[in-house]
Amino acid sequence: MHEYALMEEVVKSLLAKLAEPGVAAEGAEMEVVLKVGALAIHSAAATRQAYEVLVKGTKLENSRLNLIVEPVTLACPNCGFTGPLPEGAVDPHEQLPLAPCPQCGTLAPVTGSRGVESIELVID
Ligand SMILES: [Zn+2]
């Protein structure tokens, strides 16, 4: 499961941060702002679910996950359209994903991030 492996890394790095001296916070006081590329995950729902499972029994339990998915961008060689696509428009498993242009329907390459863009820990 793709999301699970990704979130495992995220949670691991957050817990390492929380283990540093001087950082004292309880789960409910924390908000995790996570920005990922749309090609890094299959669905936002599965990503949230993986987070919930992974933080159980850790200092991050009951923390809030603010998940921001950076959309993929399509650049159409036919009509010149450039813009973001909605979630689920491309299969993240494809190496060179193509999607139909929302303006003219031509299959065009999409670009997007396949990884974690940023992780931020906000403590109330
Ligand atoms: Zn087009």
Backbone and ligand atoms as CSV (ligand in chain L), in Angstrom:
chain,resi,resn,atom,element,x,y,z
A,1,MET,N,N,0.841,-1.206,0.000
A,1,MET,CA,C,0.000,0.000,0.000
A,1,MET,C,C,0.870,1.247,0.000
A,2,HIS,N,N,0.696,2.038,-1.027
A,2,HIS,CA,C,1.546,3.198,-1.292
A,2,HIS,C,C,1.477,4.253,-0.186
A,3,GLU,N,N,0.265,4.644,0.153
A,3,GLU,CA,C,0.058,5.698,1.142
A,3,GLU,C,C,0.666,5.313,2.483
A,4,TYR,N,N,0.525,4.046,2.835
A,4,TYR,CA,C,0.986,3.582,4.130
A,4,TYR,C,C,2.496,3.765,4.267
A,5,ALA,N,N,3.229,3.361,3.227
A,5,ALA,CA,C,4.687,3.480,3.250
A,5,ALA,C,C,5.112,4.945,3.327
A,6,LEU,N,N,4.420,5.783,2.610
A,6,LEU,CA,C,4.728,7.211,2.611
A,6,LEU,C,C,4.495,7.814,3.995
A,7,MET,N,N,3.337,7.479,4.575
A,7,MET,CA,C,2.987,8.045,5.873
A,7,MET,C,C,3.852,7.486,6.991
A,8,GLU,N,N,4.339,6.270,6.789
A,8,GLU,CA,C,5.235,5.674,7.777
A,8,GLU,C,C,6.484,6.555,7.922
A,9,GLU,N,N,7.005,7.010,6.798
A,9,GLU,CA,C,8.174,7.888,6.802
A,9,GLU,C,C,7.849,9.233,7.454
A,10,VAL,N,N,6.687,9.765,7.124
A,10,VAL,CA,C,6.267,11.060,7.659
A,10,VAL,C,C,6.127,10.997,9.183
A,11,VAL,N,N,5.422,9.966,9.651
A,11,VAL,CA,C,5.181,9.822,11.088
A,11,VAL,C,C,6.501,9.582,11.821
A,12,LYS,N,N,7.375,8.819,11.194
A,12,LYS,CA,C,8.678,8.539,11.800
A,12,LYS,C,C,9.470,9.834,12.008
A,13,SER,N,N,9.473,10.692,11.007
A,13,SER,CA,C,10.237,11.925,11.114
A,13,SER,C,C,9.599,12.889,12.118
A,14,LEU,N,N,8.271,12.857,12.204
A,14,LEU,CA,C,7.582,13.712,13.186
A,14,LEU,C,C,7.870,13.247,14.610
A,15,LEU,N,N,7.861,11.947,14.798
A,15,LEU,CA,C,8.119,11.411,16.132
A,15,LEU,C,C,9.553,11.683,16.565
A,16,ALA,N,N,10.469,11.675,15.591
A,16,ALA,CA,C,11.865,11.998,15.893
A,16,ALA,C,C,11.971,13.446,16.365
A,17,LYS,N,N,11.193,14.299,15.747
A,17,LYS,CA,C,11.178,15.707,16.122
A,17,LYS,C,C,10.612,15.885,17.530
A,18,LEU,N,N,9.561,15.132,17.820
A,18,LEU,CA,C,8.918,15.225,19.132
A,18,LEU,C,C,9.791,14.647,20.240
A,19,ALA,N,N,10.745,13.808,19.864
A,19,ALA,CA,C,11.627,13.195,20.855
A,19,ALA,C,C,12.757,14.129,21.246
A,20,GLU,N,N,12.910,15.224,20.489
A,20,GLU,CA,C,13.979,16.184,20.796
A,20,GLU,C,C,13.679,16.873,22.121
A,21,PRO,N,N,14.743,17.196,22.874
A,21,PRO,CA,C,14.513,17.879,24.143
A,21,PRO,C,C,13.897,19.259,23.925
A,22,GLY,N,N,13.001,19.631,24.806
A,22,GLY,CA,C,12.383,20.951,24.699
A,22,GLY,C,C,11.075,20.937,23.941
A,23,VAL,N,N,10.791,19.847,23.277
A,23,VAL,CA,C,9.516,19.754,22.559
A,23,VAL,C,C,8.566,18.927,23.415
A,24,ALA,N,N,7.605,19.604,24.005
A,24,ALA,CA,C,6.641,18.903,24.840
A,24,ALA,C,C,5.248,19.255,24.381
A,25,ALA,N,N,4.568,18.309,23.828
A,25,ALA,CA,C,3.217,18.575,23.369
A,25,ALA,C,C,2.411,17.294,23.403
A,26,GLU,N,N,1.135,17.464,23.652
A,26,GLU,CA,C,0.226,16.331,23.618
A,26,GLU,C,C,-0.497,16.314,22.284
A,27,GLY,N,N,-0.921,15.125,21.899
A,27,GLY,CA,C,-1.538,14.932,20.597
A,27,GLY,C,C,-2.574,15.956,20.191
A,28,ALA,N,N,-3.535,16.213,21.075
A,28,ALA,CA,C,-4.656,17.080,20.713
A,28,ALA,C,C,-4.226,18.524,20.484
A,29,GLU,N,N,-3.023,18.894,20.945
A,29,GLU,CA,C,-2.552,20.271,20.777
A,29,GLU,C,C,-1.830,20.463,19.447
A,30,MET,N,N,-1.667,19.392,18.714
A,30,MET,CA,C,-0.817,19.473,17.525
A,30,MET,C,C,-1.595,19.363,16.224
A,31,GLU,N,N,-1.101,20.108,15.267
A,31,GLU,CA,C,-1.625,19.988,13.928
A,31,GLU,C,C,-0.453,19.718,12.993
A,32,VAL,N,N,-0.614,18.721,12.176
A,32,VAL,CA,C,0.426,18.380,11.219
A,32,VAL,C,C,-0.016,18.869,9.841
A,33,VAL,N,N,0.776,19.777,9.291
A,33,VAL,CA,C,0.457,20.294,7.962
A,33,VAL,C,C,1.369,19.568,6.974
A,34,LEU,N,N,0.764,18.731,6.172
A,34,LEU,CA,C,1.527,17.897,5.251
A,34,LEU,C,C,1.154,18.228,3.815
A,35,LYS,N,N,2.192,18.538,3.049
A,35,LYS,CA,C,1.953,18.833,1.644
A,35,LYS,C,C,2.602,17.738,0.805
A,36,VAL,N,N,1.796,17.065,0.008
A,36,VAL,CA,C,2.325,15.999,-0.847
A,36,VAL,C,C,1.931,16.235,-2.294
A,37,GLY,N,N,2.732,15.694,-3.189
A,37,GLY,CA,C,2.394,15.771,-4.603
A,37,GLY,C,C,1.296,14.785,-4.938
A,38,ALA,N,N,0.476,15.144,-5.890
A,38,ALA,CA,C,-0.653,14.288,-6.259
A,38,ALA,C,C,-0.196,12.926,-6.780
A,39,LEU,N,N,1.021,12.856,-7.323
A,39,LEU,CA,C,1.510,11.581,-7.844
A,39,LEU,C,C,2.153,10.724,-6.752
A,40,ALA,N,N,2.202,11.257,-5.536
A,40,ALA,CA,C,2.787,10.498,-4.432
A,40,ALA,C,C,1.754,9.579,-3.793
A,41,ILE,N,N,0.489,9.905,-3.960
A,41,ILE,CA,C,-0.561,9.139,-3.286
A,41,ILE,C,C,-1.677,8.789,-4.261
A,42,HIS,N,N,-2.450,7.788,-3.882
A,42,HIS,CA,C,-3.598,7.401,-4.693
A,42,HIS,C,C,-4.831,8.193,-4.297
A,43,SER,N,N,-5.051,8.310,-2.987
A,43,SER,CA,C,-6.205,9.083,-2.542
A,43,SER,C,C,-5.916,9.728,-1.211
A,44,ALA,N,N,-6.518,10.895,-1.022
A,44,ALA,CA,C,-6.344,11.615,0.227
A,44,ALA,C,C,-6.966,10.835,1.381
A,45,ALA,N,N,-8.075,10.164,1.114
A,45,ALA,CA,C,-8.758,9.403,2.164
A,45,ALA,C,C,-7.871,8.278,2.693
A,46,ALA,N,N,-7.210,7.567,1.785
A,46,ALA,CA,C,-6.333,6.469,2.197
A,46,ALA,C,C,-5.132,6.995,2.968
A,47,THR,N,N,-4.677,8.189,2.597
A,47,THR,CA,C,-3.541,8.797,3.279
A,47,THR,C,C,-3.910,9.155,4.717
A,48,ARG,N,N,-5.094,9.729,4.893
A,48,ARG,CA,C,-5.574,10.066,6.236
A,48,ARG,C,C,-5.747,8.819,7.095
A,49,GLN,N,N,-6.271,7.788,6.450
A,49,GLN,CA,C,-6.507,6.536,7.156
A,49,GLN,C,C,-5.182,5.948,7.650
A,50,ALA,N,N,-4.180,5.979,6.787
A,50,ALA,CA,C,-2.858,5.457,7.152
A,50,ALA,C,C,-2.292,6.253,8.326
A,51,TYR,N,N,-2.494,7.562,8.301
A,51,TYR,CA,C,-2.011,8.418,9.386
A,51,TYR,C,C,-2.647,8.014,10.715
A,52,GLU,N,N,-3.978,7.859,10.693
A,52,GLU,CA,C,-4.710,7.483,11.904
A,52,GLU,C,C,-4.177,6.180,12.499
A,53,VAL,N,N,-3.913,5.227,11.627
A,53,VAL,CA,C,-3.426,3.923,12.085
A,53,VAL,C,C,-2.025,4.055,12.679
A,54,LEU,N,N,-1.182,4.842,11.993
A,54,LEU,CA,C,0.219,4.930,12.377
A,54,LEU,C,C,0.460,5.720,13.666
A,55,VAL,N,N,-0.401,6.687,13.973
A,55,VAL,CA,C,-0.161,7.511,15.166
A,55,VAL,C,C,-0.758,6.895,16.434
A,56,LYS,N,N,-1.525,5.835,16.272
A,56,LYS,CA,C,-2.129,5.186,17.443
A,56,LYS,C,C,-1.062,4.772,18.439
A,57,GLY,N,N,-1.237,5.197,19.688
A,57,GLY,CA,C,-0.303,4.806,20.728
A,57,GLY,C,C,0.982,5.615,20.748
A,58,THR,N,N,1.083,6.637,19.889
A,58,THR,CA,C,2.265,7.494,19.889
A,58,THR,C,C,1.883,8.878,20.418
A,59,LYS,N,N,2.882,9.750,20.497
A,59,LYS,CA,C,2.640,11.115,20.963
A,59,LYS,C,C,1.736,11.886,19.993
A,60,LEU,N,N,1.630,11.375,18.797
A,60,LEU,CA,C,0.834,12.071,17.779
A,60,LEU,C,C,-0.637,11.658,17.779
A,61,GLU,N,N,-0.977,10.730,18.652
A,61,GLU,CA,C,-2.362,10.296,18.698
A,61,GLU,C,C,-3.257,11.495,19.011
A,62,ASN,N,N,-4.383,11.580,18.341
A,62,ASN,CA,C,-5.355,12.680,18.468
A,62,ASN,C,C,-4.914,13.983,17.821
A,63,SER,N,N,-3.752,13.993,17.185
A,63,SER,CA,C,-3.349,15.215,16.484
A,63,SER,C,C,-4.176,15.343,15.209
A,64,ARG,N,N,-4.216,16.561,14.686
A,64,ARG,CA,C,-4.987,16.792,13.470
A,64,ARG,C,C,-4.064,16.786,12.259
A,65,LEU,N,N,-4.505,16.131,11.221
A,65,LEU,CA,C,-3.733,16.112,9.986
A,65,LEU,C,C,-4.363,17.064,8.979
A,66,ASN,N,N,-3.592,18.043,8.599
A,66,ASN,CA,C,-4.032,18.984,7.569
A,66,ASN,C,C,-3.312,18.599,6.284
A,67,LEU,N,N,-4.001,17.862,5.443
A,67,LEU,CA,C,-3.387,17.301,4.244
A,67,LEU,C,C,-3.625,18.210,3.037
A,68,ILE,N,N,-2.537,18.636,2.440
A,68,ILE,CA,C,-2.642,19.472,1.247
A,68,ILE,C,C,-2.055,18.694,0.072
A,69,VAL,N,N,-2.863,18.429,-0.914
A,69,VAL,CA,C,-2.383,17.690,-2.085
A,69,VAL,C,C,-2.109,18.679,-3.219
A,70,GLU,N,N,-0.854,18.713,-3.627
A,70,GLU,CA,C,-0.462,19.563,-4.749
A,70,GLU,C,C,-0.952,18.926,-6.037
A,71,PRO,N,N,-1.800,19.596,-6.794
A,71,PRO,CA,C,-2.352,18.960,-7.994
A,71,PRO,C,C,-1.299,18.753,-9.086
A,72,VAL,N,N,-1.593,17.812,-9.971
A,72,VAL,CA,C,-0.740,17.637,-11.143
A,72,VAL,C,C,-1.128,18.708,-12.164
A,73,THR,N,N,-0.184,19.033,-13.019
A,73,THR,CA,C,-0.430,20.063,-14.019
A,73,THR,C,C,-0.326,19.467,-15.413
A,74,LEU,N,N,-1.253,19.827,-16.253
A,74,LEU,CA,C,-1.230,19.352,-17.624
A,74,LEU,C,C,-0.842,20.501,-18.550
A,75,ALA,N,N,0.033,20.179,-19.498
A,75,ALA,CA,C,0.421,21.177,-20.498
A,75,ALA,C,C,0.085,20.601,-21.865
A,76,CYS,N,N,-0.897,21.166,-22.528
A,76,CYS,CA,C,-1.376,20.625,-23.794
A,76,CYS,C,C,-0.573,21.178,-24.971
A,77,PRO,N,N,0.007,20.271,-25.776
A,77,PRO,CA,C,0.778,20.734,-26.938
A,77,PRO,C,C,-0.125,21.182,-28.091
A,78,ASN,N,N,-1.386,20.792,-28.037
A,78,ASN,CA,C,-2.308,21.096,-29.135
A,78,ASN,C,C,-2.908,22.501,-29.040
A,79,CYS,N,N,-3.509,22.812,-27.866
A,79,CYS,CA,C,-4.192,24.104,-27.757
A,79,CYS,C,C,-3.488,25.065,-26.806
A,80,GLY,N,N,-2.468,24.580,-26.134
A,80,GLY,CA,C,-1.710,25.482,-25.269
A,80,GLY,C,C,-2.237,25.596,-23.851
A,81,PHE,N,N,-3.272,24.814,-23.523
A,81,PHE,CA,C,-3.826,24.856,-22.159
A,81,PHE,C,C,-2.785,24.395,-21.142
A,82,THR,N,N,-2.666,25.121,-20.059
A,82,THR,CA,C,-1.817,24.704,-18.952
A,82,THR,C,C,-2.596,24.908,-17.669
A,83,GLY,N,N,-2.716,23.852,-16.874
A,83,GLY,CA,C,-3.451,24.035,-15.634
A,83,GLY,C,C,-3.469,22.789,-14.785
A,84,PRO,N,N,-3.948,22.936,-13.558
A,84,PRO,CA,C,-4.008,21.785,-12.654
A,84,PRO,C,C,-5.179,20.868,-12.990
A,85,LEU,N,N,-5.041,19.592,-12.673
A,85,LEU,CA,C,-6.102,18.614,-12.890
A,85,LEU,C,C,-6.680,18.190,-11.542
A,86,PRO,N,N,-7.949,17.780,-11.527
A,86,PRO,CA,C,-8.544,17.334,-10.258
A,86,PRO,C,C,-7.930,16.034,-9.763
A,87,GLU,N,N,-8.131,15.761,-8.465
A,87,GLU,CA,C,-7.611,14.535,-7.863
A,87,GLU,C,C,-8.154,13.325,-8.603
A,88,GLY,N,N,-7.279,12.344,-8.835
A,88,GLY,CA,C,-7.721,11.118,-9.479
A,88,GLY,C,C,-7.720,11.166,-10.992
A,89,ALA,N,N,-7.247,12.279,-11.566
A,89,ALA,CA,C,-7.250,12.411,-13.023
A,89,ALA,C,C,-6.205,11.511,-13.672
A,90,VAL,N,N,-5.155,11.206,-12.948
A,90,VAL,CA,C,-4.130,10.325,-13.502
A,90,VAL,C,C,-3.796,9.214,-12.506
A,91,ASP,N,N,-3.296,8.133,-13.048
A,91,ASP,CA,C,-2.885,7.005,-12.228
A,91,ASP,C,C,-1.443,7.230,-11.765
A,92,PRO,N,N,-1.234,7.357,-10.449
A,92,PRO,CA,C,0.123,7.636,-9.967
A,92,PRO,C,C,1.123,6.522,-10.257
A,93,HIS,N,N,0.615,5.342,-10.630
A,93,HIS,CA,C,1.536,4.239,-10.907
A,93,HIS,C,C,2.188,4.350,-12.278
A,94,GLU,N,N,1.622,5.160,-13.130
A,94,GLU,CA,C,2.199,5.308,-14.463
A,94,GLU,C,C,3.479,6.119,-14.401
A,95,GLN,N,N,4.463,5.659,-15.152
A,95,GLN,CA,C,5.743,6.352,-15.136
A,95,GLN,C,C,5.659,7.713,-15.826
A,96,LEU,N,N,4.996,7.741,-16.980
A,96,LEU,CA,C,4.817,8.986,-17.709
A,96,LEU,C,C,3.328,9.195,-17.927
A,97,PRO,N,N,2.648,9.671,-16.895
A,97,PRO,CA,C,1.185,9.743,-17.003
A,97,PRO,C,C,0.700,10.732,-18.056
A,98,LEU,N,N,-0.343,10.309,-18.740
A,98,LEU,CA,C,-0.992,11.159,-19.738
A,98,LEU,C,C,-2.442,11.353,-19.308
A,99,ALA,N,N,-3.007,12.473,-19.665
A,99,ALA,CA,C,-4.413,12.724,-19.375
A,99,ALA,C,C,-4.993,13.552,-20.508
A,100,PRO,N,N,-6.318,13.408,-20.733
A,100,PRO,CA,C,-6.925,14.221,-21.787
A,100,PRO,C,C,-6.994,15.691,-21.374
A,101,CYS,N,N,-6.667,16.547,-22.296
A,101,CYS,CA,C,-6.745,17.982,-22.052
A,101,CYS,C,C,-8.195,18.380,-21.775
A,102,PRO,N,N,-8.446,19.121,-20.674
A,102,PRO,CA,C,-9.839,19.504,-20.371
A,102,PRO,C,C,-10.431,20.458,-21.406
A,103,GLN,N,N,-9.598,21.043,-22.229
A,103,GLN,CA,C,-10.084,22.011,-23.206
A,103,GLN,C,C,-10.355,21.390,-24.575
A,104,CYS,N,N,-9.403,20.546,-25.061
A,104,CYS,CA,C,-9.582,20.015,-26.417
A,104,CYS,C,C,-9.563,18.492,-26.480
A,105,GLY,N,N,-9.268,17.812,-25.363
A,105,GLY,CA,C,-9.336,16.361,-25.344
A,105,GLY,C,C,-8.086,15.634,-25.810
A,106,THR,N,N,-7.073,16.360,-26.257
A,106,THR,CA,C,-5.823,15.740,-26.678
A,106,THR,C,C,-5.111,15.127,-25.482
A,107,LEU,N,N,-4.567,13.926,-25.682
A,107,LEU,CA,C,-3.804,13.312,-24.598
A,107,LEU,C,C,-2.495,14.067,-24.432
A,108,ALA,N,N,-2.263,14.558,-23.242
A,108,ALA,CA,C,-1.084,15.378,-22.999
A,108,ALA,C,C,-0.369,14.908,-21.739
A,109,PRO,N,N,0.950,15.113,-21.681
A,109,PRO,CA,C,1.696,14.700,-20.488
A,109,PRO,C,C,1.365,15.585,-19.285
A,110,VAL,N,N,1.358,14.972,-18.119
A,110,VAL,CA,C,1.136,15.739,-16.899
A,110,VAL,C,C,2.402,15.711,-16.046
A,111,THR,N,N,2.591,16.746,-15.294
A,111,THR,CA,C,3.727,16.790,-14.388
A,111,THR,C,C,3.218,17.029,-12.980
A,112,GLY,N,N,3.904,16.414,-12.042
A,112,GLY,CA,C,3.512,16.588,-10.653
A,112,GLY,C,C,4.534,15.949,-9.751
A,113,SER,N,N,4.447,16.286,-8.488
A,113,SER,CA,C,5.414,15.768,-7.528
A,113,SER,C,C,5.038,14.365,-7.086
A,114,ARG,N,N,6.044,13.520,-6.924
A,114,ARG,CA,C,5.838,12.154,-6.465
A,114,ARG,C,C,6.251,11.978,-5.015
A,115,GLY,N,N,6.471,13.069,-4.334
A,115,GLY,CA,C,6.957,12.925,-2.968
A,115,GLY,C,C,6.321,13.890,-1.997
A,116,VAL,N,N,6.898,13.915,-0.802
A,116,VAL,CA,C,6.433,14.833,0.230
A,116,VAL,C,C,7.080,16.192,-0.011
A,117,GLU,N,N,6.261,17.224,-0.116
A,117,GLU,CA,C,6.777,18.561,-0.370
A,117,GLU,C,C,7.247,19.229,0.918
A,118,SER,N,N,6.414,19.132,1.936
A,118,SER,CA,C,6.798,19.708,3.224
A,118,SER,C,C,5.989,19.114,4.357
A,119,ILE,N,N,6.614,19.079,5.531
A,119,ILE,CA,C,5.928,18.631,6.749
A,119,ILE,C,C,6.113,19.729,7.786
A,120,GLU,N,N,5.018,20.142,8.358
A,120,GLU,CA,C,5.090,21.197,9.365
A,120,GLU,C,C,4.318,20.741,10.595
A,121,LEU,N,N,4.912,20.976,11.750
A,121,LEU,CA,C,4.246,20.603,12.993
A,121,LEU,C,C,3.847,21.876,13.709
A,122,VAL,N,N,2.554,22.074,13.845
A,122,VAL,CA,C,2.059,23.283,14.511
A,122,VAL,C,C,1.554,22.903,15.886
A,123,ILE,N,N,2.090,23.575,16.896
A,123,ILE,CA,C,1.657,23.286,18.274
A,123,ILE,C,C,0.879,24.486,18.796
A,124,ASP,N,N,-0.324,24.234,19.244
A,124,ASP,CA,C,-1.196,25.317,19.745
A,124,ASP,C,C,-0.618,25.954,21.006
L,1,ZN,ZN,ZN,-5.685,21.061,-25.353
